[in-house]
Amino acid sequence: EAPAVDEKAEGCNQDRLMSSLPTKVYGKRRFLKYQATWWPEVFLPGVLAIQRRFQPRSSDVLLASYPKSGTTWMKALAFAIMSRKVYPLEEHPLLRLNPHDCVVHLPGAYAAGKESVVEALPSPRIMALHMPYSTLPDSVVVNSDCKIIYVCRDPKDVLVSLWHYYNKVRPDEAHLSQFHDLYESFCQGDTIFGPWWDNVLGYFRASLDMPTRVLFLRYEDMLEDTASAVMAIAHFVGCPFSGEEERAKVVEAIVKLCSFDELKNLNTNKSGSHGLLRKHASSSYFRKGVAGDWMDHMTEEMAHRIDTIVQGKFQGSGLNI
Ligand code: A3P
């Protein structure tokens, strides 16, 4: 079927915009700089479509993060918490589906032409994205009271995790096996969806301005006390645990269902692949799941450099790493 006239015009404008943007190439991938952020080329049409057309519902929950900060875990937790009345935990979809198949990646869905699938999702919808706060459309930030949960992780562990991930999903791109190159890009604020500090600060500030709309959590705190994070998420999204549920140890059951060891060892996450635009091995989302793995990859000097850069960027914000 021929596209409608305004769809065609939109496509032309988008092509013109994309061809005018600064570009950089990593192996076989192209990245485009738009609104002070480097985007993987494949996702940018999805981001632009979201900026133009995404209409949130007030019951929506958006899971935001910088990649490799615990998105998979947050997807599993939010889904298990919010769907606990629908799915008994012992027969939960998370036992047979990768968390990324339970919670849609919004720009990926839009870029893959699955906008209507997102629209057809029943409320309350849970959707994930890595878009910086400053790039979210007014329909989300100003004109909606939908909720956003952001998970932040020590940037040194993010970087190490990103490097392992790249090597796992793109083994053919040999230059990425140089950790030092990625490290330098990170320090220059030049990695995808970044700079990392802007991605984090945008949501942190929003969480201070609008604490009922934006919940800011840390991966390391979640590791230390997952049950408290589960209760905080449930409270934030408006479905706190009842006394009866607490006595029945539902919180503990959710913590266990979504734990790294439990998810990593499920058949569905050991084999198989997932992804709307490209297929990635499901196992690539479960590596070590700990805090401080950077110590095995960076010298004290390299770590100090990142910490100093980040402290400088965070100065006066009230946020520390
Ligand atoms: P490591 O590579 O350091 O192990 P994302 O989901 O944002 O892509 O982040 C992936 C990181 O989260 C990986 O970190 C992965 O192992 C870790 N992770 C995945 N599931 C987890 C879970 N249930 N609990 C804790 N960490 C988890």
Boltz pocket constraint, residues with backbone or C-beta under 6 A from the ligand:
constraints:
  - pocket:
      binder: B
      contacts: [[A, 65], [A, 66], [A, 67], [A, 68], [A, 69], [A, 70], [A, 71], [A, 72], [A, 73], [A, 157], [A, 160], [A, 161], [A, 162], [A, 164], [A, 258], [A, 259], [A, 260], [A, 261], [A, 263], [A, 284], [A, 285], [A, 286], [A, 287], [A, 288], [A, 289], [A, 290], [A, 293]]
      max_distance: 6.0
